[in-house]
Amino acid sequence: MKIVDEFKEFIARGNVMDMAVGIIVGGAFTSIVNSLVNDIITPVIQLVTGGNSLAPSLVVAGVNFGNFIGQVINFLIIALVVFLMIKGINTMRDKMEALAGRKAEGDGAESAPAAPTCPYCLEEVKPGATRCPHCGERIEA
C-alpha cells in the first residue's frame, strides 16, 4: 500500500500538472511550427529556387497565411483553456488547504481548555487560585 500513497503524494505535489501543461502546450505549439514550415517557408523556398515555374507570386507558390493564422489562434485558445484550468485547480487547492488549516485550528482549540482569567485585570491565572498574582484581587471560586 506504500506505493499507492507515494503515487498520491506525487500527483498532489503539482509535478504531474506541470508535466501535463508542458505536453499540451508543446503539442499545440508543434502544430504552429508545422504550419509555418508547410504553409509559409516551403512555398517561399520553392518560389525562390524555381520549384514552381508557373509564375513568381506567393499565391501561385502556395503560401497559405490563413492556415498559419488559424493554427496560431488554435494555440492561443488551447493555452487560454489550460491557463483557466490550472487557475481553477490552484484556487481549489488553496481553499482546501485553508479549510484544512481551519479544521486543525478548531481541533487544537477544543483539546486545550482556555486558562482562567482574573475578572478585574483580565490577566491569566492558574486554575484554583484564590488571588490574582497580577493585581492581588480576591478571585471567587
Backbone as JSON Lines, residues from 0, in Angstrom:
{"i":0,"aa":"M","n":[0.82,-1.19,0.0],"ca":[0.0,0.0,0.0],"c":[0.87,1.26,0.0]}
{"i":1,"aa":"K","n":[2.12,1.12,0.34],"ca":[3.01,2.27,0.39],"c":[3.19,2.92,-0.98]}
{"i":2,"aa":"I","n":[3.25,2.14,-2.03],"ca":[3.45,2.7,-3.37],"c":[2.24,3.53,-3.79]}
{"i":3,"aa":"V","n":[1.06,3.13,-3.37],"ca":[-0.15,3.91,-3.69],"c":[-0.09,5.27,-3.0]}
{"i":4,"aa":"D","n":[0.35,5.29,-1.73],"ca":[0.47,6.55,-1.01],"c":[1.52,7.45,-1.65]}
{"i":5,"aa":"E","n":[2.63,6.86,-2.07],"ca":[3.67,7.63,-2.74],"c":[3.16,8.21,-4.06]}
{"i":6,"aa":"F","n":[2.36,7.42,-4.78],"ca":[1.8,7.9,-6.05],"c":[0.84,9.06,-5.81]}
{"i":7,"aa":"K","n":[0.0,8.97,-4.78],"ca":[-0.91,10.06,-4.44],"c":[-0.13,11.33,-4.1]}
{"i":8,"aa":"E","n":[0.95,11.19,-3.35],"ca":[1.77,12.35,-2.99],"c":[2.42,12.96,-4.23]}
{"i":9,"aa":"F","n":[2.87,12.11,-5.15],"ca":[3.49,12.59,-6.39],"c":[2.5,13.4,-7.2]}
{"i":10,"aa":"I","n":[1.27,12.93,-7.31],"ca":[0.24,13.64,-8.07],"c":[-0.13,14.95,-7.37]}
{"i":11,"aa":"A","n":[-0.26,14.92,-6.06],"ca":[-0.7,16.09,-5.31],"c":[0.36,17.2,-5.29]}
{"i":12,"aa":"R","n":[1.62,16.86,-5.48],"ca":[2.69,17.85,-5.42],"c":[2.63,18.87,-6.54]}
{"i":13,"aa":"G","n":[2.0,18.56,-7.64],"ca":[1.92,19.51,-8.73],"c":[2.86,19.19,-9.87]}
{"i":14,"aa":"N","n":[3.76,18.25,-9.68],"ca":[4.69,17.9,-10.76],"c":[3.94,17.34,-11.96]}
{"i":15,"aa":"V","n":[2.92,16.57,-11.71],"ca":[2.15,15.98,-12.8],"c":[1.42,17.07,-13.58]}
{"i":16,"aa":"M","n":[0.91,18.07,-12.87],"ca":[0.22,19.16,-13.55],"c":[1.18,19.94,-14.43]}
{"i":17,"aa":"D","n":[2.38,20.2,-13.93],"ca":[3.38,20.91,-14.74],"c":[3.73,20.12,-15.99]}
{"i":18,"aa":"M","n":[3.88,18.82,-15.81],"ca":[4.22,17.96,-16.95],"c":[3.07,17.94,-17.96]}
{"i":19,"aa":"A","n":[1.85,17.84,-17.49],"ca":[0.69,17.81,-18.39],"c":[0.56,19.12,-19.17]}
{"i":20,"aa":"V","n":[0.78,20.24,-18.5],"ca":[0.72,21.53,-19.18],"c":[1.79,21.59,-20.26]}
{"i":21,"aa":"G","n":[2.99,21.13,-19.94],"ca":[4.07,21.13,-20.93],"c":[3.75,20.29,-22.15]}
{"i":22,"aa":"I","n":[3.15,19.14,-21.93],"ca":[2.81,18.26,-23.06],"c":[1.71,18.89,-23.92]}
{"i":23,"aa":"I","n":[0.68,19.43,-23.28],"ca":[-0.44,20.02,-24.04],"c":[0.02,21.23,-24.84]}
{"i":24,"aa":"V","n":[0.73,22.14,-24.19],"ca":[1.18,23.35,-24.87],"c":[2.22,23.0,-25.93]}
{"i":25,"aa":"G","n":[3.09,22.05,-25.63],"ca":[4.08,21.62,-26.62],"c":[3.43,21.02,-27.86]}
{"i":26,"aa":"G","n":[2.39,20.22,-27.67],"ca":[1.67,19.65,-28.81],"c":[1.0,20.72,-29.65]}
{"i":27,"aa":"A","n":[0.42,21.71,-28.98],"ca":[-0.23,22.8,-29.72],"c":[0.8,23.65,-30.45]}
{"i":28,"aa":"F","n":[1.95,23.87,-29.84],"ca":[2.99,24.67,-30.48],"c":[3.59,23.93,-31.67]}
{"i":29,"aa":"T","n":[3.61,22.6,-31.6],"ca":[4.11,21.8,-32.73],"c":[3.29,22.07,-33.98]}
{"i":30,"aa":"S","n":[1.98,22.22,-33.82],"ca":[1.14,22.49,-34.99],"c":[1.46,23.86,-35.6]}
{"i":31,"aa":"I","n":[1.83,24.84,-34.77],"ca":[2.22,26.15,-35.29],"c":[3.5,26.01,-36.12]}
{"i":32,"aa":"V","n":[4.48,25.3,-35.59],"ca":[5.75,25.13,-36.31],"c":[5.53,24.38,-37.61]}
{"i":33,"aa":"N","n":[4.72,23.31,-37.59],"ca":[4.44,22.56,-38.81],"c":[3.76,23.44,-39.86]}
{"i":34,"aa":"S","n":[2.8,24.25,-39.42],"ca":[2.11,25.13,-40.35],"c":[3.06,26.19,-40.91]}
{"i":35,"aa":"L","n":[3.93,26.74,-40.07],"ca":[4.9,27.72,-40.54],"c":[5.79,27.13,-41.63]}
{"i":36,"aa":"V","n":[6.26,25.92,-41.39],"ca":[7.15,25.28,-42.38],"c":[6.37,24.91,-43.64]}
{"i":37,"aa":"N","n":[5.23,24.22,-43.49],"ca":[4.49,23.71,-44.66],"c":[3.76,24.79,-45.44]}
{"i":38,"aa":"D","n":[3.22,25.8,-44.75],"ca":[2.38,26.78,-45.42],"c":[3.09,28.08,-45.81]}
{"i":39,"aa":"I","n":[4.23,28.36,-45.19],"ca":[4.9,29.63,-45.5],"c":[6.33,29.43,-45.99]}
{"i":40,"aa":"I","n":[7.16,28.75,-45.2],"ca":[8.58,28.66,-45.55],"c":[8.81,27.81,-46.8]}
{"i":41,"aa":"T","n":[8.22,26.62,-46.86],"ca":[8.44,25.73,-48.01],"c":[7.97,26.38,-49.32]}
{"i":42,"aa":"P","n":[6.78,26.98,-49.39],"ca":[6.38,27.62,-50.65],"c":[7.3,28.78,-51.05]}
{"i":43,"aa":"V","n":[7.79,29.54,-50.08],"ca":[8.7,30.63,-50.41],"c":[10.01,30.08,-50.95]}
{"i":44,"aa":"I","n":[10.51,29.01,-50.35],"ca":[11.74,28.37,-50.85],"c":[11.52,27.84,-52.27]}
{"i":45,"aa":"Q","n":[10.36,27.24,-52.52],"ca":[10.06,26.74,-53.87],"c":[10.01,27.91,-54.86]}
{"i":46,"aa":"L","n":[9.45,29.03,-54.45],"ca":[9.37,30.2,-55.31],"c":[10.78,30.73,-55.63]}
{"i":47,"aa":"V","n":[11.63,30.82,-54.62],"ca":[12.98,31.37,-54.8],"c":[13.85,30.44,-55.64]}
{"i":48,"aa":"T","n":[13.74,29.15,-55.42],"ca":[14.59,28.2,-56.13],"c":[14.03,27.78,-57.48]}
{"i":49,"aa":"G","n":[12.85,28.22,-57.79],"ca":[12.27,27.87,-59.08],"c":[11.56,26.54,-59.08]}
{"i":50,"aa":"G","n":[11.19,26.08,-57.91],"ca":[10.48,24.8,-57.82],"c":[9.11,24.88,-58.44]}
{"i":51,"aa":"N","n":[8.52,26.02,-58.47],"ca":[7.23,26.23,-59.09],"c":[7.44,27.25,-60.21]}
{"i":52,"aa":"S","n":[7.49,26.81,-61.44],"ca":[7.91,27.67,-62.54],"c":[6.76,28.37,-63.26]}
{"i":53,"aa":"L","n":[5.51,28.32,-62.74],"ca":[4.4,28.94,-63.45],"c":[4.48,30.46,-63.41]}
{"i":54,"aa":"A","n":[4.45,31.03,-62.26],"ca":[4.52,32.49,-62.15],"c":[5.11,32.84,-60.79]}
{"i":55,"aa":"P","n":[5.95,33.82,-60.76],"ca":[6.62,34.16,-59.49],"c":[5.72,34.99,-58.57]}
{"i":56,"aa":"S","n":[4.78,34.35,-57.93],"ca":[3.96,35.06,-56.95],"c":[3.73,34.15,-55.76]}
{"i":57,"aa":"L","n":[3.47,34.77,-54.62],"ca":[3.25,33.98,-53.4],"c":[1.96,33.17,-53.48]}
{"i":58,"aa":"V","n":[0.96,33.66,-54.19],"ca":[-0.29,32.93,-54.33],"c":[-0.06,31.65,-55.11]}
{"i":59,"aa":"V","n":[0.67,31.75,-56.2],"ca":[0.95,30.57,-57.01],"c":[1.89,29.63,-56.28]}
{"i":60,"aa":"A","n":[2.79,30.19,-55.49],"ca":[3.74,29.36,-54.76],"c":[3.05,28.52,-53.69]}
{"i":61,"aa":"G","n":[1.87,28.9,-53.31],"ca":[1.12,28.09,-52.35],"c":[1.23,28.57,-50.91]}
{"i":62,"aa":"V","n":[1.64,29.81,-50.71],"ca":[1.72,30.33,-49.34],"c":[0.31,30.45,-48.79]}
{"i":63,"aa":"N","n":[0.11,29.87,-47.61],"ca":[-1.22,29.83,-47.01],"c":[-1.16,30.52,-45.64]}
{"i":64,"aa":"F","n":[-1.26,31.86,-45.66],"ca":[-1.22,32.61,-44.41],"c":[-2.44,32.29,-43.54]}
{"i":65,"aa":"G","n":[-3.56,32.02,-44.16],"ca":[-4.79,31.75,-43.41],"c":[-4.66,30.52,-42.53]}
{"i":66,"aa":"N","n":[-4.09,29.46,-43.05],"ca":[-3.9,28.25,-42.27],"c":[-2.96,28.5,-41.09]}
{"i":67,"aa":"F","n":[-1.88,29.25,-41.35],"ca":[-0.92,29.56,-40.28],"c":[-1.58,30.39,-39.19]}
{"i":68,"aa":"I","n":[-2.33,31.42,-39.59],"ca":[-3.01,32.25,-38.6],"c":[-4.04,31.43,-37.82]}
{"i":69,"aa":"G","n":[-4.71,30.5,-38.5],"ca":[-5.64,29.61,-37.81],"c":[-4.95,28.75,-36.77]}
{"i":70,"aa":"Q","n":[-3.75,28.27,-37.08],"ca":[-3.01,27.46,-36.11],"c":[-2.56,28.31,-34.92]}
{"i":71,"aa":"V","n":[-2.19,29.56,-35.16],"ca":[-1.81,30.45,-34.06],"c":[-3.01,30.71,-33.15]}
{"i":72,"aa":"I","n":[-4.17,30.96,-33.74],"ca":[-5.39,31.18,-32.94],"c":[-5.75,29.92,-32.16]}
{"i":73,"aa":"N","n":[-5.62,28.77,-32.79],"ca":[-5.88,27.5,-32.12],"c":[-4.96,27.34,-30.91]}
{"i":74,"aa":"F","n":[-3.69,27.66,-31.08],"ca":[-2.73,27.58,-29.98],"c":[-3.12,28.51,-28.84]}
{"i":75,"aa":"L","n":[-3.51,29.74,-29.16],"ca":[-3.89,30.69,-28.13],"c":[-5.13,30.23,-27.35]}
{"i":76,"aa":"I","n":[-6.07,29.63,-28.05],"ca":[-7.28,29.11,-27.39],"c":[-6.9,27.97,-26.45]}
{"i":77,"aa":"I","n":[-6.07,27.06,-26.91],"ca":[-5.65,25.93,-26.07],"c":[-4.89,26.45,-24.85]}
{"i":78,"aa":"A","n":[-3.99,27.41,-25.05],"ca":[-3.22,27.96,-23.93],"c":[-4.15,28.64,-22.92]}
{"i":79,"aa":"L","n":[-5.17,29.36,-23.4],"ca":[-6.11,30.02,-22.5],"c":[-6.89,28.99,-21.68]}
{"i":80,"aa":"V","n":[-7.36,27.93,-22.33],"ca":[-8.13,26.9,-21.62],"c":[-7.25,26.22,-20.56]}
{"i":81,"aa":"V","n":[-6.02,25.9,-20.91],"ca":[-5.11,25.27,-19.94],"c":[-4.85,26.23,-18.78]}
{"i":82,"aa":"F","n":[-4.64,27.52,-19.08],"ca":[-4.42,28.51,-18.03],"c":[-5.61,28.56,-17.07]}
{"i":83,"aa":"L","n":[-6.83,28.6,-17.61],"ca":[-8.02,28.68,-16.77],"c":[-8.19,27.41,-15.93]}
{"i":84,"aa":"M","n":[-7.86,26.27,-16.51],"ca":[-7.95,25.02,-15.74],"c":[-6.96,25.02,-14.58]}
{"i":85,"aa":"I","n":[-5.73,25.41,-14.84],"ca":[-4.72,25.42,-13.78],"c":[-5.07,26.46,-12.72]}
{"i":86,"aa":"K","n":[-5.58,27.61,-13.14],"ca":[-6.01,28.64,-12.19],"c":[-7.11,28.09,-11.28]}
{"i":87,"aa":"G","n":[-8.08,27.38,-11.86],"ca":[-9.15,26.78,-11.07],"c":[-8.64,25.72,-10.11]}
{"i":88,"aa":"I","n":[-7.72,24.9,-10.57],"ca":[-7.16,23.86,-9.71],"c":[-6.38,24.49,-8.56]}
{"i":89,"aa":"N","n":[-5.59,25.53,-8.84],"ca":[-4.84,26.19,-7.78],"c":[-5.76,26.86,-6.77]}
{"i":90,"aa":"T","n":[-6.84,27.47,-7.24],"ca":[-7.8,28.09,-6.33],"c":[-8.45,27.04,-5.44]}
{"i":91,"aa":"M","n":[-8.83,25.92,-6.05],"ca":[-9.43,24.84,-5.27],"c":[-8.45,24.29,-4.24]}
{"i":92,"aa":"R","n":[-7.19,24.12,-4.64],"ca":[-6.16,23.61,-3.72],"c":[-5.95,24.58,-2.56]}
{"i":93,"aa":"D","n":[-5.91,25.89,-2.85],"ca":[-5.75,26.89,-1.79],"c":[-6.92,26.86,-0.81]}
{"i":94,"aa":"K","n":[-8.14,26.73,-1.34],"ca":[-9.3,26.68,-0.46],"c":[-9.3,25.42,0.39]}
{"i":95,"aa":"M","n":[-8.88,24.31,-0.18],"ca":[-8.82,23.07,0.59],"c":[-7.76,23.16,1.69]}
{"i":96,"aa":"E","n":[-6.62,23.77,1.39],"ca":[-5.58,23.94,2.4],"c":[-6.04,24.88,3.51]}
{"i":97,"aa":"A","n":[-6.75,25.95,3.13],"ca":[-7.27,26.87,4.14],"c":[-8.31,26.18,5.01]}
{"i":98,"aa":"L","n":[-9.16,25.37,4.4],"ca":[-10.16,24.63,5.15],"c":[-9.5,23.64,6.09]}
{"i":99,"aa":"A","n":[-8.46,22.96,5.62],"ca":[-7.74,22.01,6.47],"c":[-7.06,22.74,7.62]}
{"i":100,"aa":"G","n":[-6.54,23.95,7.36],"ca":[-5.92,24.75,8.41],"c":[-6.92,25.18,9.46]}
{"i":101,"aa":"R","n":[-8.11,25.59,9.03],"ca":[-9.16,25.98,9.98],"c":[-9.61,24.79,10.81]}
{"i":102,"aa":"K","n":[-9.71,23.64,10.18],"ca":[-10.13,22.45,10.9],"c":[-9.09,22.08,11.94]}
{"i":103,"aa":"A","n":[-7.81,22.2,11.58],"ca":[-6.74,21.89,12.54],"c":[-6.76,22.89,13.69]}
{"i":104,"aa":"E","n":[-7.01,24.17,13.41],"ca":[-7.1,25.17,14.46],"c":[-8.27,24.88,15.39]}
{"i":105,"aa":"G","n":[-9.4,24.5,14.82],"ca":[-10.57,24.17,15.62],"c":[-10.32,22.98,16.51]}
{"i":106,"aa":"D","n":[-9.62,21.97,16.02],"ca":[-9.31,20.8,16.83],"c":[-8.38,21.17,17.97]}
{"i":107,"aa":"G","n":[-7.41,22.04,17.71],"ca":[-6.46,22.44,18.74],"c":[-7.12,23.25,19.84]}
{"i":108,"aa":"A","n":[-8.07,24.11,19.47],"ca":[-8.74,24.95,20.47],"c":[-9.64,24.13,21.37]}
{"i":109,"aa":"E","n":[-10.26,23.1,20.86],"ca":[-11.15,22.28,21.66],"c":[-10.39,21.36,22.59]}
{"i":110,"aa":"S","n":[-9.22,20.92,22.21],"ca":[-8.48,19.97,23.02],"c":[-7.79,20.66,24.2]}
{"i":111,"aa":"A","n":[-7.4,21.93,24.08],"ca":[-6.74,22.66,25.16],"c":[-7.74,23.64,25.76]}
{"i":112,"aa":"P","n":[-8.16,23.4,27.03],"ca":[-9.13,24.33,27.64],"c":[-8.48,25.69,27.88]}
{"i":113,"aa":"A","n":[-9.3,26.72,27.79],"ca":[-8.81,28.08,27.99],"c":[-8.44,28.26,29.46]}
{"i":114,"aa":"A","n":[-7.34,28.97,29.71],"ca":[-6.9,29.23,31.08],"c":[-7.85,30.26,31.71]}
{"i":115,"aa":"P","n":[-8.12,30.15,33.04],"ca":[-9.0,31.12,33.68],"c":[-8.33,32.5,33.73]}
{"i":116,"aa":"T","n":[-9.16,33.53,33.75],"ca":[-8.65,34.9,33.81],"c":[-9.25,35.62,35.02]}
{"i":117,"aa":"C","n":[-8.51,36.6,35.47],"ca":[-8.97,37.43,36.59],"c":[-10.1,38.33,36.09]}
{"i":118,"aa":"P","n":[-11.23,38.4,36.81],"ca":[-12.33,39.25,36.35],"c":[-12.04,40.74,36.48]}
{"i":119,"aa":"Y","n":[-11.0,41.11,37.23],"ca":[-10.68,42.53,37.45],"c":[-9.66,43.05,36.43]}
{"i":120,"aa":"C","n":[-8.52,42.35,36.32],"ca":[-7.47,42.84,35.41],"c":[-7.39,42.05,34.11]}
{"i":121,"aa":"L","n":[-8.17,40.97,34.01],"ca":[-8.27,40.12,32.82],"c":[-6.94,39.42,32.46]}
{"i":122,"aa":"E","n":[-6.05,39.27,33.43],"ca":[-4.81,38.54,33.22],"c":[-5.05,37.06,33.51]}
{"i":123,"aa":"E","n":[-4.23,36.23,32.95],"ca":[-4.35,34.79,33.12],"c":[-3.89,34.39,34.52]}
{"i":124,"aa":"V","n":[-4.68,33.51,35.15],"ca":[-4.32,32.99,36.48],"c":[-4.34,31.48,36.43]}
{"i":125,"aa":"K","n":[-3.67,30.84,37.38],"ca":[-3.64,29.38,37.44],"c":[-5.0,28.87,37.92]}
{"i":126,"aa":"P","n":[-5.4,27.71,37.43],"ca":[-6.67,27.15,37.89],"c":[-6.62,26.9,39.4]}
{"i":127,"aa":"G","n":[-7.68,27.28,40.1],"ca":[-7.79,27.06,41.54],"c":[-7.21,28.19,42.37]}
{"i":128,"aa":"A","n":[-6.65,29.22,41.76],"ca":[-6.07,30.33,42.53],"c":[-7.18,31.13,43.19]}
{"i":129,"aa":"T","n":[-6.89,31.64,44.41],"ca":[-7.88,32.44,45.13],"c":[-7.59,33.93,45.0]}
{"i":130,"aa":"R","n":[-6.35,34.28,44.65],"ca":[-5.98,35.68,44.44],"c":[-5.24,35.8,43.11]}
{"i":131,"aa":"C","n":[-5.41,36.92,42.42],"ca":[-4.75,37.19,41.16],"c":[-3.29,37.55,41.43]}
{"i":132,"aa":"P","n":[-2.32,36.9,40.79],"ca":[-0.92,37.25,41.02],"c":[-0.54,38.6,40.41]}
{"i":133,"aa":"H","n":[-1.38,39.15,39.57],"ca":[-1.05,40.4,38.9],"c":[-1.6,41.62,39.63]}
{"i":134,"aa":"C","n":[-2.87,41.56,40.04],"ca":[-3.46,42.73,40.7],"c":[-3.75,42.5,42.18]}
{"i":135,"aa":"G","n":[-3.69,41.25,42.67],"ca":[-3.88,40.94,44.06],"c":[-5.32,40.84,44.5]}
{"i":136,"aa":"E","n":[-6.25,41.0,43.6],"ca":[-7.68,40.94,43.97],"c":[-8.07,39.49,44.28]}
{"i":137,"aa":"R","n":[-9.06,39.37,45.13],"ca":[-9.57,38.06,45.52],"c":[-10.45,37.53,44.36]}
{"i":138,"aa":"I","n":[-10.25,36.26,44.01],"ca":[-10.99,35.62,42.92],"c":[-11.99,34.65,43.52]}
{"i":139,"aa":"E","n":[-13.24,34.78,43.15],"ca":[-14.29,33.88,43.61],"c":[-14.11,32.53,42.92]}
{"i":140,"aa":"A","n":[-14.21,31.48,43.64],"ca":[-14.03,30.14,43.08],"c":[-15.26,29.65,42.4]}
